[in-house]
Amino acid sequence: MTMDTVYGAAQAAPTDYNWLRLLRRSDRRRLRIRPAIAYILRALGLLAAAGSSAQAAAPAAIDDQAVIELRQYTLHPGQRDTLIEIFEQNFIEGQEQAGMRVLGQFRDLDKPDRFVWLRSFPSMPARKASLEAFYSGPVWQAHREAANATMIDSDNVLLLRPAHEQAGFRLDGLGRPANDAATGKAGLIVATLWHLQEPATPALLKLLRTRLEPQLRADGATVLASLTSESSPNTFPKLPIRLGENVLIVFTAFDDAKAHADFAARQAASADWQELDKRLHAYLKGEPEIVRLAPTRRSLLR
């Protein structure tokens, strides 16, 4: 299926009397200001200042990675570079203007007709709103036919969330190459998918934090993110997702394919890794799936 179906008991914290700081907090923590207090603050110029500050900070919400999609497209033979060109010229900024973050685009090194990409959303309601805006908007409508012509299937999509509070992709300091930038140096990103017998349990997530991620780093990998299945209903059914799947996915980075091969060799010879692998298999349906990804020219993750 192509995308043609898309229309397109702790102690209480001390009282904080800094009104300006309190007013700048997110909506979930913002004070409910009584009219009389609002009048005084407005007279002092503080309410307007807080409002303008909140407005300026709003775009940062795009990097709240509460929901992440891993999308793997099967393309017609020889069409991957065509789709990448269409995507990088038109769909990155178009989607981000609609409120989502395009995290990365990749060539699957082991499947020449597979295009893989990641995007994130601050929440499930934000996902619905952003997808409705983009797929009914002018950018997608102008280029959908050319993009769909490259695709055999675009339904291989996993809906994910960070596996723990610090498990999302760190984007600080990353800059996306401009449209006219030359191809720069990029490393290798590896997605390891563990297919689980059931949704990730607290015991598995503890094993991830305390053993798996540290072991991967000790063996020479840079851990980029650890994600697990998001079980919320798909509120944008025009874009199907894989239902009933429970996965744990860890994204790691290496300088190049040789560095990854050396890492794999160290794992194979490591008694610590063998013991950890046995513990992981108690949660799994089968062997892990390893996807080697080469970032495209404009991928944010490199």
C-alpha positions in Angstrom: 0.0 0.0 0.0 1.3 3.4 -0.9 0.4 6.7 0.7 -2.3 7.4 -1.9 -4.8 6.7 0.8 -3.7 9.9 2.6 -5.7 12.9 1.6 -3.7 13.4 0.4 5.3 11.1 50.2 8.0 13.7 49.5 8.2 17.0 51.2 6.4 19.9 49.6 8.6 22.2 47.6 9.1 25.7 49.0 6.7 28.3 47.7 8.0 30.1 44.7 7.2 33.8 44.8 8.9 34.7 41.6 5.9 35.6 39.5 7.7 36.0 36.2 9.3 32.5 36.5 6.0 30.9 37.4 4.2 32.6 34.5 6.7 31.2 32.1 6.1 27.6 33.1 4.4 25.2 30.7 0.6 25.0 30.5 0.5 22.0 32.9 2.1 24.0 35.7 1.0 27.5 35.0 -0.6 29.5 37.7 -4.3 30.3 37.6 -4.2 34.0 38.1 -7.0 35.7 39.9 -8.3 38.8 38.1 -7.1 41.2 40.8 -3.6 39.8 40.7 -3.7 39.8 36.9 -4.6 43.5 37.0 -1.6 44.3 39.3 0.8 42.3 37.3 -0.4 43.8 34.0 0.1 47.3 35.6 3.6 46.3 36.5 4.3 45.0 33.0 5.0 41.5 34.2 2.1 39.7 32.6 2.8 41.0 29.1 6.5 40.1 29.6 5.7 36.5 30.6 3.3 36.2 27.7 5.8 37.3 25.1 8.5 35.0 26.6 6.2 32.0 26.4 5.4 32.8 22.8 9.0 33.0 21.9 9.8 29.7 23.6 6.9 27.8 22.0 8.8 26.4 19.0 11.0 24.4 21.4 8.0 22.0 21.9 8.8 20.5 18.5 11.6 18.6 20.1 9.4 17.0 22.8 9.8 13.4 21.6 6.8 11.9 23.3 5.8 10.0 20.2 8.2 8.7 17.5 7.5 7.0 14.2 9.9 4.5 12.6 8.9 4.3 9.0 10.4 1.8 6.6 9.3 2.1 2.9 9.7 -0.6 0.3 10.3 1.1 -3.1 10.2 0.2 -6.7 13.7 -1.0 -7.9 16.0 1.9 -8.5 13.7 4.6 -7.1 15.3 5.2 -3.7 17.4 8.1 -4.7 14.5 9.6 -6.5 12.3 9.6 -3.4 15.2 10.9 -1.3 15.6 13.9 -3.6 11.8 14.6 -3.5 11.8 14.2 0.3 14.8 16.3 1.1 13.8 19.1 -1.3 10.2 19.4 -0.1 9.1 17.3 2.8 11.5 18.2 5.7 10.7 21.8 6.1 7.1 21.2 5.1 6.5 18.7 7.9 8.4 20.7 10.5 6.3 23.8 9.7 3.3 21.6 10.6 4.7 20.9 14.0 6.6 17.6 13.8 10.3 17.0 13.8 12.0 15.0 11.0 14.7 13.3 12.9 16.5 11.5 10.2 16.4 9.8 6.7 18.4 6.8 5.8 19.3 4.2 3.2 19.1 0.7 4.5 22.5 -0.7 3.6 21.3 -4.3 3.4 18.1 -3.6 1.4 18.7 -1.4 -1.7 15.0 -0.6 -2.2 14.3 0.3 1.4 14.0 4.0 2.6 13.9 4.5 6.3 13.0 7.6 8.3 12.1 8.9 11.7 9.8 11.7 12.9 8.6 12.8 16.3 5.7 14.6 17.9 5.1 16.2 21.3 2.0 14.2 22.0 -0.6 12.0 20.3 -3.0 14.9 19.9 -0.2 17.0 18.4 0.6 14.1 16.0 -3.0 14.0 14.8 -3.1 17.8 14.3 0.3 17.9 12.5 -0.5 15.0 10.2 -3.9 16.5 9.3 -2.2 19.9 8.5 0.6 18.4 6.4 -1.3 15.8 4.4 -4.1 18.2 3.5 -1.6 21.1 2.9 -0.1 22.4 -0.3 3.4 20.8 0.0 2.1 17.2 0.1 -0.6 17.8 -2.4 2.0 19.3 -4.9 4.4 16.3 -4.6 2.4 13.3 -3.5 2.0 11.8 -7.0 5.7 11.9 -7.6 6.5 10.5 -4.2 3.9 7.7 -4.4 5.1 6.7 -7.8 8.3 5.5 -6.1 6.6 3.3 -3.5 5.5 -0.3 -3.3 4.6 -0.2 0.4 4.6 2.6 3.0 2.7 0.8 5.8 5.7 -0.7 7.7 5.4 1.8 10.5 6.1 1.4 14.2 4.6 3.9 16.7 7.1 4.3 19.6 8.0 6.3 22.7 11.2 6.8 24.7 11.7 3.8 27.0 12.7 6.0 29.9 13.0 9.7 30.7 16.5 10.1 29.2 16.0 7.7 26.3 15.0 10.1 23.5 17.3 11.4 20.8 19.6 14.2 21.9 19.4 16.9 19.4 21.4 19.6 21.2 24.1 21.0 18.8 22.8 19.2 15.8 22.3 21.2 12.6 20.6 20.0 9.5 22.5 20.6 6.3 20.9 23.2 4.0 19.2 22.2 0.8 22.1 23.2 -1.3 24.8 21.8 1.0 27.3 19.3 -0.4 27.3 15.8 1.0 29.1 15.8 4.3 30.7 13.1 6.4 28.2 10.8 8.1 28.6 7.8 10.3 26.6 4.6 10.5 23.4 4.3 12.6 22.2 0.9 13.7 18.7 0.1 14.8 18.4 -3.1 16.8 14.8 -4.3 17.2 13.9 -6.8 19.9 10.4 -8.2 19.2 8.9 -8.8 22.6 6.4 -11.4 23.9 4.4 -8.7 25.7 4.7 -4.9 26.3 7.9 -3.9 27.9 7.8 -4.7 31.6 9.4 -2.6 34.4 11.9 -5.5 34.8 12.9 -5.3 31.1 13.2 -1.5 31.2 15.4 -1.7 34.3 17.6 -4.2 32.5 17.8 -1.8 29.6 18.9 1.1 31.8 21.2 -0.7 34.2 22.8 -3.4 31.9 22.0 -3.1 28.2 22.8 0.5 27.6 26.0 0.5 29.7 27.1 -2.7 28.0 26.6 -1.3 24.6 28.7 1.8 25.5 31.4 -0.4 27.1 31.6 -2.4 23.8 32.2 0.8 21.8 28.7 2.0 20.7 27.2 5.4 21.1 23.7 5.0 22.3 21.4 7.5 20.6 18.0 6.4 21.8 16.0 3.6 23.3 12.4 3.3 22.3 9.5 1.0 23.0 6.0 0.6 21.5 3.5 3.3 22.0 0.1 1.6 22.6 -2.2 4.6 22.0 -4.8 4.1 19.2 -3.8 5.5 15.8 -5.7 8.7 15.6 -4.7 9.3 12.0 -5.9 6.0 10.4 -5.2 7.3 6.9 -1.6 6.5 7.7 -1.6 2.8 8.9 0.8 1.5 11.6 1.7 -2.0 12.6 -0.8 -3.1 15.2 -0.3 -5.5 18.1 3.5 -5.3 18.0 5.6 -5.0 21.1 9.2 -3.9 20.5 12.2 -2.5 22.2 14.5 -0.6 19.8 17.9 0.8 20.5 19.6 3.1 18.1 23.4 3.2 18.2 26.0 5.1 16.2 29.4 4.2 14.8 32.0 6.0 12.8 31.6 3.6 9.9 30.8 0.0 8.9 34.2 -1.3 10.1 33.7 0.2 13.6 30.4 -1.6 13.8 31.9 -4.8 12.6 34.6 -4.5 15.3 31.9 -3.8 17.9 30.0 -7.0 16.8 33.2 -9.0 17.2 33.8 -7.7 20.7 30.2 -8.6 21.6 30.6 -12.1 20.2 33.7 -12.6 22.4 32.3 -11.0 25.5 31.1 -13.3 28.4 29.3 -10.3 29.8 27.4 -9.8 26.6 26.5 -13.5 26.3 25.1 -13.5 29.8 23.1 -10.4 29.1 21.9 -11.8 25.8 20.5 -14.8 27.5 18.6 -12.6 30.0 17.1 -10.6 27.1 15.9 -13.7 25.3 13.6 -14.4 28.2 11.5 -11.5 26.9 11.8 -12.1 23.2 9.8 -13.8 20.4 13.0 -14.5 18.4 16.3 -13.2 17.3 16.8 -9.4 17.2 16.5 -7.6 13.9 19.5 -5.4 13.0 19.0 -2.6 10.5 22.2 -0.8 9.3 21.3 2.8 8.2 23.4 5.3 6.2 22.2 8.9 6.8 21.2 10.8 3.7 22.6 14.2 2.8 20.2 16.3 4.9 19.5 13.9 7.8 19.6 15.6 11.2 20.8 12.4 12.8 24.2 11.6 11.4 
